[in-house]
Amino acid sequence: MKIELAENYGFCFGVKRAIKIAEDHQNSATYGPLIHNSREIARLNSDFNVALKEDLHDFHTGDTAVVRTHGIPKNELKHLNEQNINVIDATCPYVTKPQQICEDMSKEGYEIVIFGDDVHPEIKGVKSYSTTGATVVNSVDCLKDKVFKDKIALVAQTTRKVEEYAAIASYLIPRYKEVRVFNTICNATFENQEAVLKLSKNADIMIIIGGLNSSNTKQLHSIAEDYCGDSHHIEDADDIDMKWFDNKKHCGISAGASTPDWIIQQVVEKIENK
């Protein structure tokens, strides 16, 4: 059986940066999961004593708090700083971009519309930067019962499908006097999604590796399913069922932006040993 990795996959710039920051700050704690990969979080804890704290109030004066890649709400960042906690900001620069856009555009009188998942930590953070609130939608259908002012600023979660974002923009533009569309989907997302689309057209089984709660990995799996019906989203090699590969000739593999190389290699080796 042929095993083929996508042309682009795995750790993106923002995740690599966050991992390096965490490794450089041993004996610290991240506020919320640094990235959406429990195996890599466990490695940081065992190798670098980087703990995970989910509650803002678990940090005390003198502690070091590493802000997760997805960012945190503005008021929570303010609280940490006011408590004289040593804040190390590992928020991905691609995430701080829509945060700043929301803050600036809302101050200029634009109504903020965000394409994304309302419960995702990235969107919770981005939304908090609007001084006038924001409307979060995850499809065109969500817009049909909404009425906005004449001026709209539109941003997207960094890991969403560009085609779906274009549909949102296309719906709003003819209906409102001014719609400013900001391309906040990161380059790595574009490249990984395009690579999965290309590979899944030729493979007869696709394996997508990444945290089960990882938005960008879910998007990759969704794209793979569109072109290869036998597609599986796994977290690591332990999730593989070797029966999946019976009578298969071409296995395509990709991984989400929070998936480390060591997990990908373990998956490849297990499939190779079938």
C-alpha positions as CSV (number, residue, x, y, z in Angstrom):
1,M,0.0,0.0,0.0
2,K,1.3,3.4,-0.9
3,I,1.4,5.9,2.0
4,E,1.5,9.6,1.0
5,L,1.8,12.6,3.2
6,A,0.0,15.8,2.1
7,E,2.3,18.5,0.7
8,N,1.6,20.7,3.7
9,Y,0.6,19.5,7.2
10,G,1.3,19.7,10.9
11,F,2.7,22.5,13.1
12,C,2.0,26.0,11.8
13,F,4.2,29.0,12.6
14,G,1.9,30.1,15.5
15,V,2.0,26.7,17.2
16,K,5.8,26.3,16.7
17,R,6.2,29.8,18.3
18,A,4.0,28.9,21.3
19,I,5.7,25.6,21.9
20,K,9.1,27.3,21.9
21,I,7.8,30.0,24.3
22,A,6.5,27.3,26.7
23,E,9.7,25.3,26.5
24,D,11.7,28.5,27.3
25,H,9.6,29.1,30.5
26,Q,9.9,26.0,32.5
27,N,8.0,25.7,35.8
28,S,5.3,28.0,34.4
29,A,1.6,27.2,33.7
30,T,-0.5,27.9,30.6
31,Y,-3.9,29.5,31.0
32,G,-6.1,27.1,29.2
33,P,-4.6,24.5,26.8
34,L,-1.7,26.0,25.0
35,I,-2.7,24.2,21.8
36,H,-5.5,21.7,21.0
37,N,-3.4,18.6,21.3
38,S,-3.5,16.8,24.7
39,R,-0.4,14.6,23.9
40,E,1.8,17.6,23.2
41,I,0.5,19.3,26.4
42,A,1.4,16.2,28.4
43,R,4.9,16.3,26.9
44,L,5.4,19.9,27.9
45,N,4.3,19.0,31.4
46,S,6.6,16.0,31.8
47,D,9.7,17.4,30.0
48,F,9.5,21.1,31.0
49,N,7.2,21.2,34.0
50,V,4.7,23.4,32.2
51,A,1.4,22.9,34.0
52,L,-2.1,23.6,32.7
53,K,-4.5,25.8,34.7
54,E,-8.0,26.3,33.5
55,D,-9.2,28.8,36.1
56,L,-8.0,32.4,35.9
57,H,-8.0,32.6,39.7
58,D,-5.5,29.8,40.1
59,F,-2.8,32.2,39.2
60,H,-1.3,34.3,42.0
61,T,1.2,37.2,42.4
62,G,4.6,36.0,41.2
63,D,3.3,33.2,39.0
64,T,4.2,32.9,35.4
65,A,1.2,32.5,33.1
66,V,1.7,31.6,29.4
67,V,-1.3,32.8,27.4
68,R,-2.5,30.1,25.0
69,T,-2.1,30.2,21.2
70,H,-5.8,31.0,20.7
71,G,-5.6,34.1,23.0
72,I,-7.9,35.0,25.9
73,P,-10.6,37.6,26.4
74,K,-9.3,41.2,26.9
75,N,-10.6,41.5,30.5
76,E,-8.9,38.3,31.5
77,L,-5.6,39.5,30.2
78,K,-6.1,42.7,32.1
79,H,-6.9,40.8,35.3
80,L,-3.6,38.8,35.1
81,N,-1.6,41.9,34.6
82,E,-3.3,43.7,37.5
83,Q,-2.4,40.8,39.8
84,N,1.3,41.3,39.1
85,I,1.5,37.9,37.4
86,N,4.3,37.4,34.9
87,V,2.3,37.2,31.7
88,I,4.0,35.6,28.7
89,D,1.8,36.0,25.7
90,A,2.0,33.1,23.2
91,T,-1.1,34.2,21.3
92,C,-0.6,33.5,17.6
93,P,0.0,36.7,15.6
94,Y,-2.6,35.6,13.2
95,V,-5.1,35.7,16.1
96,T,-4.0,39.1,17.4
97,K,-4.8,40.5,14.0
98,P,-8.6,40.0,14.1
99,Q,-8.5,41.1,17.8
100,Q,-7.0,44.4,16.7
101,I,-9.4,44.8,13.8
102,C,-12.4,44.3,16.0
103,E,-11.2,46.9,18.4
104,D,-10.3,49.5,15.8
105,M,-13.4,49.0,13.6
106,S,-15.8,49.0,16.5
107,K,-14.3,52.3,17.7
108,E,-14.9,53.7,14.1
109,G,-18.6,52.8,14.3
110,Y,-18.6,49.5,12.4
111,E,-20.8,46.7,13.5
112,I,-18.7,43.6,14.0
113,V,-19.6,40.3,12.4
114,I,-17.3,37.2,13.1
115,F,-17.5,34.0,11.0
116,G,-16.6,31.2,13.4
117,D,-17.5,29.1,16.4
118,D,-19.0,31.1,19.2
119,V,-17.7,28.7,21.9
120,H,-14.1,28.4,20.5
121,P,-11.5,30.1,22.7
122,E,-10.1,32.1,19.8
123,I,-13.5,33.6,19.0
124,K,-14.2,34.3,22.7
125,G,-11.0,36.3,22.7
126,V,-11.5,38.1,19.4
127,K,-15.1,39.0,20.3
128,S,-14.0,40.6,23.5
129,Y,-12.0,43.3,21.7
130,S,-15.0,44.9,20.1
131,T,-16.1,47.9,22.2
132,T,-19.7,47.5,21.0
133,G,-20.1,43.7,21.0
134,A,-20.1,41.4,18.0
135,T,-22.3,38.9,16.2
136,V,-20.8,35.5,15.6
137,V,-22.2,33.3,12.8
138,N,-21.1,30.0,11.4
139,S,-23.0,29.9,8.1
140,V,-25.0,32.0,5.7
141,D,-28.2,30.7,7.2
142,C,-27.4,32.3,10.5
143,L,-27.5,35.7,8.8
144,K,-31.0,35.4,7.4
145,D,-32.7,36.6,10.5
146,K,-30.1,39.3,11.4
147,V,-30.4,43.0,10.7
148,F,-27.3,45.1,10.9
149,K,-26.4,48.8,10.7
150,D,-25.1,50.3,7.4
151,K,-21.4,49.7,8.3
152,I,-20.1,46.2,8.9
153,A,-16.6,44.9,9.5
154,L,-16.3,41.2,8.8
155,V,-13.5,38.9,10.2
156,A,-13.1,35.1,10.3
157,Q,-11.8,32.6,12.7
158,T,-8.3,31.8,11.5
159,T,-9.0,28.1,10.7
160,R,-12.2,28.3,8.8
161,K,-12.8,27.3,5.1
162,V,-12.2,30.1,2.8
163,E,-15.1,29.1,0.5
164,E,-17.5,29.4,3.4
165,Y,-16.1,32.8,4.4
166,A,-16.5,34.0,0.8
167,A,-20.2,32.9,1.0
168,I,-20.7,35.0,4.1
169,A,-19.1,38.0,2.5
170,S,-21.1,37.6,-0.7
171,Y,-24.4,37.5,1.3
172,L,-23.6,40.7,3.2
173,I,-22.1,42.9,0.5
174,P,-25.2,43.5,-1.6
175,R,-27.4,44.0,1.4
176,Y,-25.5,46.7,3.3
177,K,-24.1,50.1,2.4
178,E,-20.6,49.4,3.5
179,V,-19.0,46.0,4.2
180,R,-15.3,45.8,5.0
181,V,-14.0,42.2,4.7
182,F,-10.7,41.4,6.4
183,N,-8.9,38.2,5.3
184,T,-8.0,36.8,8.7
185,I,-7.8,33.1,7.7
186,C,-4.1,32.2,8.1
187,N,-1.8,31.1,5.3
188,A,-1.1,27.7,6.9
189,T,-4.8,27.0,6.9
190,F,-5.1,27.8,3.2
191,E,-2.1,25.6,2.4
192,N,-3.1,22.6,4.5
193,Q,-6.7,22.6,3.3
194,E,-5.6,22.8,-0.4
195,A,-3.1,20.0,0.2
196,V,-5.8,17.7,1.7
197,L,-8.2,18.5,-1.1
198,K,-5.6,17.5,-3.7
199,L,-4.5,14.3,-1.9
200,S,-8.0,13.1,-1.0
201,K,-9.0,13.1,-4.6
202,N,-6.4,10.4,-5.3
203,A,-6.4,8.3,-2.1
204,D,-8.8,5.5,-1.2
205,I,-8.3,6.1,2.5
206,M,-7.4,9.3,4.4
207,I,-6.0,9.6,7.9
208,I,-6.2,13.1,9.5
209,I,-4.2,13.4,12.7
210,G,-5.0,16.0,15.4
211,G,-6.9,16.8,18.6
212,L,-10.5,15.8,18.5
213,N,-11.4,19.4,19.6
214,S,-9.1,21.1,17.1
215,S,-11.0,23.3,14.8
216,N,-8.5,23.3,11.9
217,T,-8.2,19.5,12.1
218,K,-12.0,19.1,11.9
219,Q,-11.9,21.3,8.8
220,L,-9.2,19.1,7.2
221,H,-11.3,16.0,8.0
222,S,-14.4,17.6,6.5
223,I,-12.5,18.4,3.3
224,A,-11.1,14.9,3.1
225,E,-14.6,13.3,3.5
226,D,-15.8,15.4,0.6
227,Y,-13.5,13.6,-1.8
228,C,-12.6,10.4,0.0
229,G,-15.5,8.7,1.8
230,D,-13.2,6.5,3.8
231,S,-11.6,9.3,6.0
232,H,-10.7,9.0,9.6
233,H,-9.9,11.7,12.3
234,I,-7.5,10.3,14.9
235,E,-5.5,11.8,17.7
236,D,-2.6,9.4,17.6
237,A,-1.5,5.9,16.5
238,D,-3.5,4.2,19.3
239,D,-6.8,5.3,17.5
240,I,-6.0,3.4,14.4
241,D,-8.0,0.3,13.5
242,M,-5.8,-1.8,11.1
243,K,-8.9,-3.2,9.5
244,W,-9.4,0.2,7.9
245,F,-6.6,-0.6,5.5
246,D,-7.8,-4.0,4.2
247,N,-7.9,-3.9,0.4
248,K,-6.6,-0.3,0.3
249,K,-3.9,0.7,-2.2
250,H,-3.3,4.4,-1.4
251,C,-3.4,6.0,2.1
252,G,-3.2,9.7,2.3
253,I,-2.1,11.4,5.6
254,S,-2.4,14.9,6.9
255,A,-2.3,16.6,10.3
256,G,-3.7,19.6,12.0
257,A,-1.7,22.7,12.9
258,S,-1.3,21.5,16.5
259,T,0.0,18.0,15.7
260,P,3.7,17.4,16.5
261,D,5.9,15.5,14.1
262,W,6.6,12.8,16.6
263,I,2.9,11.8,16.6
264,I,2.7,11.9,12.8
265,Q,5.8,9.7,12.6
266,Q,4.3,7.1,15.0
267,V,1.1,7.0,12.9
268,V,3.1,6.5,9.7
269,E,5.2,3.7,11.2
270,K,2.2,1.8,12.5
271,I,0.5,1.9,9.1
272,E,3.8,0.9,7.4
273,N,4.0,-2.1,9.6
274,K,0.6,-3.5,8.6
